[in-house]
Amino acid sequence: MLRIGVDIGGTFTDFAIWKDEGDGYRQIDGEKIPTSRPRFAESVIEGITRITKRHELGPKDPLLVVHGTTVGTNAVIELSEQPVALITTQGYRDILSIARLRLDKPVDLFNRRTTPLVSRALVFEVNERLRADGSVYTPIDEQSVVSALTKARDGGVKAVGVCLLHGYRNPVHEAQILKIARERFTELDVMASHEIWPQQSEYERSMLTLLNMYVKRLMASYIGEVDGFLRDRLPNARLLVTKSNGGVMSAEEACRLPVHTLLSGPAAGVTAARTLAEWTQNPRVMTMDMGGTSTDVALVQVGRPTLTAQAEVGDFPLLLPVTAIEAMGAGGGSIAWLDGKVPKVGPRSAGSKPGPACYGIGGTEPTITDAYLLCNYLSPRGLLGGKLQLSREKAEKAMSTIANASGSDAITAAESCIAIATSNMLAKVLPFLARAGVGPSDLTLMIFGGAGGIHGPLLAEELGIKRILVPRLSSVFCAFGGLAADLVHDGVRTVTGAGSNEAALLRVYDELAQSGREWVKKQTAGGKVEKVDELYLAEMRYAAQSFTIPVNVTDAVRNGAGLEGFTEAFHAEHKALFGFSSPGTPIAFNELMVRTFGRQAKPHAQGGADKQEKEVAPSSRRELRLQGRWWPDCPIFNRSELVAGWSDVGPAVIEHELSTVLVPAGFRAAISPLGDITMTKED
């Protein structure tokens, strides 16, 4: 069966193609086409059409498409969708504007609070109240519900989110509102917080509900367009959508709960990185996904979940367990500009249109890609095997604005822009690693994305990382992540104040696990998965502590270790994060979570074939600009001619139709048994 992984980036849409279940990682192909802004589905449909035609796929042949998308993310960042309304408990109308009563930049006198996603005029109160334990204090007044829904409809909104005080404990009142809305206000699309993510924290839960409703129509239209195309042309095709937690779900689920897709693209890259880290026995990996618009970094430690509940989309919190990623506005299309006479880079990007100046399709501002070309990192023949021609003349003209301000030439200015972009990355990466308690020298840097192969080694040099791994599918690695992903469901239950009753905790875990298994069965639509696994997590803290930490208690649950096993796991995790623990101090549980995996068929590791029998001559040579000077006569290798066993020392460039890899001076590059490029710093 043909399987296609799809990932939409700001500049290119990437495809990873797995042709046959007998094939492994080494046989997966890739393809890139320019992203079709603003109609993103067009590039997806064009790519699928090309691939299925090339593989002679007939109408009755099975096809699986796994799609990661940033459509919803862009809508939230740009605030481009129609307004939605919120229904909340009486007395809480200002919950969105009060938020957490914090400034994100408390030392900035000119900083402003985030403008709420929903204006106060579209927040409506209903008369009801639950106690913190979920018991009813004030029964719901149905007339106030009818009044609120009527005002929302008359206000012109089409979608309404419902989030009531303590609705995570007991959804009885939220369910009553849904019943009234779906019986008497059929023109409104209404969903409640307990359907989306029933976790404590009223503001964050309200925002999650509203974000889901805000992008729901857009995502349903977008996914429906792709799914409709597949149904018309290939009736046996199935569409899955990647999730922010690194898993996948059905297209139907994505249309109903699109909030779970808001960080799906970068998360798929981390899923792919975890898979490759396990295959190559790299226990600690920092990923660097650099595309045309942004760069994402994450930390992958084999045996530990890569999760956070502190993510944001635009200016809004995302209270969901998502893959922990640090994002920065630095990509190959990032524009270099002048702040007075001081050159800066990003976060604004040229995207795919008008693109970098060297693309010759309308862009006139200097970008990092223009700088790469001027420093000779990119082939003068162009990108995508020569399909995308590059103009050095236009790159020099664009870079002249930066050069003139500094009194230098275009080449020096280009190298300066690359150095500035690297410094911007360092300012994000170093605190990120410090928070995780990991030193750069302990890591392997795994780099992917269209620009990762060039800029990743430069960042590694600055960080002091001595081991680099460039996947053979580096330019379409996030698309490959869709093929390596499983069905993943997260279930949560808040137990704050419920005490530490072992039987009660285990009962909650059993209920969450059963719910997860039912979800997996629903996603497969009658199909099968290879097996179902569970990961048991707990948000725990010392009783007097003001924050919680996520703890993996899977072994304690499965081995029947009970509360003693839970506390031991907590102390060990606390010591690993903060350098100390306090055995004997009372421990409290806030939330219990079960992550359920529906294991799917996926590519397998495959290596050992095709050993290098003879020395490979460079396909060409050219000078490279590195470390403030030109390095003459550097070898340029054709990636397709290199097989396992090959190695050479930089400075050098390895070129492929879909990617370019820079080997800095002092690094030895080699081809691994899996076909990946490895680089090691030589002493």
N, C-alpha and C positions, 0 to 999 in steps of 0.2 A: 504494500500500500504506500502510495506517495504521501509524504507529510511535508508541509511547508510552514516554517516559522517566519513571522512577519514582525518587524519593529519599525515604527515611524519615528524618524528623527527630524530635527528642524531643517536639515539640509537634504538628507537622503533617506529613502525608505529601503530597509534592508530585508533580504530574504535568505533563509537557510533551508536547503532542500535535502531531505532524507529520502532516498529513492526506494530502499528495500529493507525489510526487517533484518535481512542477513548482513546488511552493511553496518559498519561501525563508524566511529568518529572520523577516521581517515578518509572515508568516502563521501562525507557530506559536502555539498557544493554551496556556493554563495552567489548572490546577485544584488546589485544596488541600482536604483533608479532615482532621479531627483524627486523630492517630495512635492506633491501637487497642492500647494497652498492656494486658497483656503479650503479647497475641496479635497481633503486628505484621502477619501475613499478612492479617488480616481487612480492614484499611483499604486494603491494596494491592488485594485482590480486589474490594472495594466500588468503589474508584476505577476500576479497569479495566472493571467491569460498567457503571458509569454512562457511561463514555466510549464504549465499543463500542455501547451501546444508543443513545446520542445520534447516533452516526455510522452507525447502522443496519448494523452489521457482521454478516454472515451466517456460519453455521458453516463455509462453504467459503472465505471470504475470508481472504487472508493478513494476518498481524499480526506485528509485531516489538515485543517489550517488552524494554527495557533497564533493568535494576534495580540501583540502588545501595542497600546495606543496612548498618545498624549492629548487626544482631542478634548477630554474632560478637563485635564490639567490646564491646558491653554485657555479654556473658557473661564475657569476660576481666576486665573492670573489676569486675564484681560477684562474680566467682568462683562462679558459680551452677551450673556443670556437674559431672558425675560425675568422680571422680578418674581419672587416666590413669597409666600406668607408663612408666619409662624403662629401656632396656637399654643399657649402656655398657661400655667396656673395663675389665678388671680393674684395680683401683687408682684408679679415677676415680668412685667412688660418691658422693663429696661435691662433684662439679662444680657442682651447682645451688646449694648453700649457700655455697661459696667464691666463686662467680661471678667478678667482677673484683676482689674484695677492696677495693672502694672504697665510701665513704659518699657518698650523693648530696648531703648537707648536712654537710660536714666540720666546720663551725664550730658546729653544733647539738649540744650535749652530750646532749640527750634524743632524738636521732635514732636510729632503729633500722634495721637491715638489712632488705631486702625478704624477706618470707616466701616460700620457694620455691613454685612452682606445683605441684610434686610432692614429697611428703614422702620422707624418706630411706628409709622402710620400703618404698616402691614403686620404688626404684632398684635394679636388679639388674645384677650384673657377669657378663661372660663372659670366658673365658680366650682371649685373642687379642692380637696386637699387630702393627701396621704401622709401618714406619719413616716418617720425614717425607717421603721421596721416593715413598712408596706401595708399596715392596717389602715382602714378608712377613718379619717377624722371628720371630713365633710363630704357627704355623698355628692356626686356630680349633678349639676343642674343642667338638664337636657336643653332647656330653653336658652341658656347662655351658650351652649354649643351651637344650636341652630343660628343664634344671633351672630356668633363669631364666623361661622362658615358663610353666612349670607353677606357679611361685610367683606370677607375675603373675595367672594365671587364678584360682588359689586365693585371691588377695587381693581378688577381687571386681571387678577392672577389666575393662572391655570393649575398651579401646583401649590400644595400646602404641606408643611411639616408640622408634626405634633410632638411636643416634648413637655411632659408634665413633671412636676416635682416628685421625686422618688419613684418615677415610672419604671426605673430599672429593677426595683424591688417587687413591684406588683403592677402589671400592665392593665389592670381591670378598667381604669378610667380611660386610658388611651384606646383600649379596645372598644369601649362604648362610643367614643368619638368616631372611630373608623366605621363602626356599624351605621351610625347616623349619616355620615358623609357618603358612604357607598350605597345607601338606600335612597337618600333624598337629594344628594348633590353629585349626581353622576358625571357632571361636566368638569368636576374638579378631580385632580389626581392627588390623593391624600395618603401619606404614610406616617407611621409613628416611630418613635425612637427605639422601642423595644423590638421592632422588626429589623432594625439596622444594626444596632450594637448596644445592648442593655448594660451599660457600665456606669458607675457613679461618676459624678462631675457634671452638673446641670449645664454649664456654659458649653463645655466641649461636646456634650451629648447633643445639645441643641444645634451646634454648628455642624456636627456630622450629619444630622438629619436634614438640615437645610442644604448642605453641599450635595447630598444625594438627590434631593428634589431639584436643585438648581441645574444640574447637568443631565438629569434623567431624560428629558425630551431629546436633547441633542444626541446623547449616546444611543438612545433607542433608534433614532433616525440614522445615525452613522453605522451602527452595527447592523441595523436592518438593511441598509443599502448593500453592505458587503455580503450579509447572509442571503439576501434576496438574489444577488448575482449568482452565488454558489448554487442556490436551489434551482434557479432557471437553467443554468448551464450544466451543472453537475449534481444531479439529484441525490447521489450517494455521498456527497461531501458533508463534512461536519465542521462547525466552527467553534473553537474554544478561545477564550480571552484570558490573558495573563492577569494576575492579581498583584496588588501591592505587597503581599506577603511572600511572593516568590512562587506561588502555585498558579493553577489555572482553574477556570470554571466555565460552565456552558454559556453560550451566547444569550440564552434566555435569562440566566441569572445575572449576567452583566447588564442587561437592559433594565432589570428590576433594581439592582443594587450597584449602580455604576461608581459609587464612592469607593468601592474596593479596587477600582482600576486606576485611581488618580496617580499612583506612583509605579504603575505596572512595568513600564519600559525599563527603567534602571534596575528594578528588582529582578527582572529576567536575566540581566547580565550577571548579577550576583549569584543567581541559581546556577548559571552556566559555570561561573568561576568556582563555586563549591564543588560541582561535579568534577571539573578538571583538577582541582586541588586534591581531591580524594584519589583520582587516577594516578597522579604524579607524586603522591605522598609528600605534599607540601602542607605541613600542619598549620602554618600561619601565613596568610596571604593578604596583602592590601591590593584591592582592585582599583584600577584607574580606567574609567570609561570616558573617553574624550571624543565627542562628536563635533559637528559643525557649530553648535550653539552653546553647549555647556560641557562641564566635566563633572563626573560623579565618582566619589571614592567610597569604598566600604572595606570593612575588615572581616575576613573569613577565617575562622578558627575551627578546624575540623573537630566535631564533637560538641560544639557549642552553637546554639541558635543565634542567628544574626537578626535580632529583633529590637524594635524600639516602639514606644507608644508616644514619643515626643515629636513626631513629624509635623510638618506644615506644608500647606499648599497655598502659594501666594502669601497672604497675610493671615491665614486662618489655620487653627490647629486641626490635626487629623488624629482623633482619639481612636486609633486602631493599631493592632500589632502589625507593623509593616517592616520590611527589610530596612535595616539601619544604614542610611546613605547620607553622606555629606556632599551637598551640591554646590557648585560655584559657576558663575557666569564667565567661563573661559573655554572657548572652543576654537576650532579651525577658522570659523567665520567671525570670531570676535573682532570688533572694529577698534583700531588704534586711533586715539584722538588726543587733542591737546587741551589741558586745563591751564590756560594761560600759555606758558611755554613748557609746561611739564607734560611729557607724554604719558598717557594712560592707556590701558587695554581693557575692553569690555565694560560692563556686561552686555552692551548692545551688540547684536550679531547681524551680519549681512544675510544670513539664512541661505536658502537655495535661490531665491530671487530677491534682490538683484544679484546676490552672491558676491564673493571676493572680486576685486578688480581684475585679477588675472584670468577669471573665467570668461571675460569678454561678453557678458550677457546683461550689462547695465550697471553693475557696481562700479563706483568711483572712489570709495573710501578704502584706506589701507586696512588689511586684515592680517591675522596670523598666517593664513594660507599664502598670502602674498609674500610675507616674510620668509616662509619656508622655501618658496620658489627662488627668491633672491639669494638665499644662502645655499642654493643648489641641493637642498634635500629632496625636492621633487624632480621627477624626470622632465626634461624639456619636451618630451614627446606628449606629455599630458597625463591625465588620469583615466581610470576605467579602460586601460589598454589602449589609450589614444583616442577613445571616443569623446572625451572632454579635453579639448585643446586648451593650453595655458599660454597667456601672453606675458612674457617678461617685461616688455615695454610698458604695458598698462600697469603692471605691478610697481615698476619704478616710478611711474608718473604719480600713482596714488601715494606711494611712500615718501614722495618728495616733500609733502607738507610737514611730515615729522622730521625729515632730514634738515629742511630749511630752518626750522625752529631751533634745532640743536647745533646748527652750523656744521653738519657732517654730510656724508654721502648717503645714498639710499641703502647701501649694503649695511653700513654701520647702524643706521636707523632701524633696519629690519632685525638685526641681531639684538638691538636694545629692546625692541618690542617683544621678542621671544623671551628675553630675560625678565621683562616686567610681568609677562603672563606667568612665567615660572614662579616668580616671587609672590604673585597673587595666590597661586596654588599652595605654596609653602605656608602662607599666613592662615590657610584653612586646615591644611593637613596636619601640621605639628600639634595644634590644640586637640584635634580629633584623636590623634594617637595618644596624646597625654591623658585624655579622659578615659581611654581604654586601658591605660597602663602598659602600653606596648612600645618598645623602642624600634626605630627604623632598621637597626642592624639585625633584628630578629626576624625580619620579614622577607618574603619574596614578593616583588611587585609584578602583578599580572596586569598587562596593559592591553586594552582593546578599544574599539571605536575607530572611526575613520581617521582621526588625527592622533590616536593613542600611540601608534608605532613610532611616530617621530618625537612627540613631546614627552612620552613616558620615560625613555632613557635619560633625557635631560633633567627631569624631575628626580629620578633615582640618583643621579650624580650629586644633586644639591642636598638630598636627604641623607646620603650615605648608605643607601641600599645597595647591596653587592650582588643580589640575585634578581634577574628579570626573566619573566616568562611571557612570550608573545604567542597566544594561541594561533593555530593555523587558520582559524576562522575569525581572526581578530576584528576585521572590519564589519562582520555581521554577527558578532558574538551574542548580542542581546536577542537576536532572532533565533540563534541556536539555543539560547536559554529556554525559549518556549518549547523546543523539542525535548529538552532535558527535564522539564517540570512535571510534577505530579498534580493531581487534584488535591487541593489543600483547603481545609475548612477550619476556622478558628471559632471556638465557642467559649463564652465567658459567663461567669456568675459572680456577682459581688457578694461577699460574705462578711463585710466590715461589721463589727459589733456582734457577730454571731458566736464569738468565742472559738476555742480550739477543740471542738468536739470531733474526735477522730472518725466516728461512725458517720456524722453529718457531712464531714469533708469528703469522705470516700463515696457517700451517696451522691453528692453533687458531681464528683468526677464521673461516676457511672452514668448519670443522666446526660452530661455533656458528651461523653464518648458515644453513647447510643445515638444522640442527635447528630453527631458528626458522621457516623456510619450511614444513617438514613440520608444525609445530604449527599454523600458520595454516590449512593445508589441512585438518587434522583438525577445527579449530573450525568451519569453514564447512560441514561435513557434506556435502561434494559440491557446495556452492554456490560462488559466485565472489566475489572481491574485485576492486576496480578496479585495484589494483597492489600490489606488495610492496616496501617500502623497508627499509633497514637503517641503524642508527646505531651506529657503532663507538666504544666507550669503553674507557679503560684507567685503572686505579688505579695511579698512579705516585708516586714520591718521589725525592728526592736520596738516594743510597746510604746516607748516615749519618743520614737523617731518620727520626724515630720515627712519622710519620703519612703517610698518602697523600692525594692529591687526585684526584678524577675528572677526566679530560681527554678531550675530544671529539677523536678522531683520525680521524674519518670521511674528511676530505679527504686525509689522508696515506695511508690505505688505498686509497682509490679512485684517487688520482693516482700510486700506486706510489712515493711519496716515501721509503718505508722508514724505517729507524731515525732518520735525520736529520729526517724530517718529524715523527716521534713526539716527539723531543726538543725541536724548535722549538715544537710545540704545548704541551708541558709548561712550558717556560720562559715562554711567553706567558700561560698560565693562572696560573702561580705569581705572576707580576708583577701580574696583574690582581687577584688575591686579597690579596697581602701587600705589594705595592709594590716588590718587588725580585725578581731572579732571579740565577742564578749559572751562566752559560754555561761549559761546560768541565768542570763538576763531574759525576762519574758519576751516572747515573740508573738506578733499579731499577724493575721492573714487579712488582706484586703480583697483580692480577687483570685479566683481559681480559673484556669484556662486549660482547655484541651485542644491541641492542634491535631487534626486528623488528616492522614495522607492516604489518598487512593493511588497506589503505585501503578503507573502506566508503563507500557512498553516504550523503551527509549534506546538511543544509540549506545553501544558498548565500547569500552576502551579496546583499541586494537593497535598493536605495534609489533615490532620485531622483523618486519619485512623491509625490503629495499635498502640495503646497506650501501654506503658510498664506497665504490670500488676504485675510483680514481679521482685525482684532483680536478676540481671544477674551475675553469678559467672565468674571470669576470666577463660579463657581457659588454661592459664598457668601463671607462674611467672618467672621473671628473673631480675638480677641486671642490672641497667642502669648507664652509665657514663655521668654525667651532672655536670656542675659547678665545675669541677676539682676533683670530688670525685665519688665513687660508691654509688648508692642508692639501697639498697638490697630489694629483694622480691617485685618488682614492678609488678602490675597486667598487664597482656596482654589479651586484649579483642578481640574476633572474631567479626568483623564488621557485619556479616550476622545475628548475634544473637541480635543485638541492634536495638530497635525501638524507635519511638518518646516517649519522657518522660524520657529516661535513662539519667543518669549523674553520673560522678565520678570526683575525683580530682587527678591531676598528682602529681608525675611523673607516667606515664603510656604509653602504646602503644596500638593503635587500628590497627589490621591487617585485610587486605582484600586481595583477590586474586590478585588484580591489583594495590594495593597501601598500604603504611604504613603511619600512622599518629602518630607523637610523641606529647604527652601532657606533657609540662614542669611542673616542680614543681611550685605550686602557681596558676595554671590555672585549672578551672573547665570545663570539656568537657561535652557536652550534645548532644542529637539527636533532631533536629528540626522537626516540622510537615512535612517538605518536604523531610526529610531523610538526610539532611546535618549535618555535625558535626560542632557545634559552641564551641568556647572556650572563656572564660571570665576570666580576671585576677582578682583574689580575693584579697581584701585589707588585 
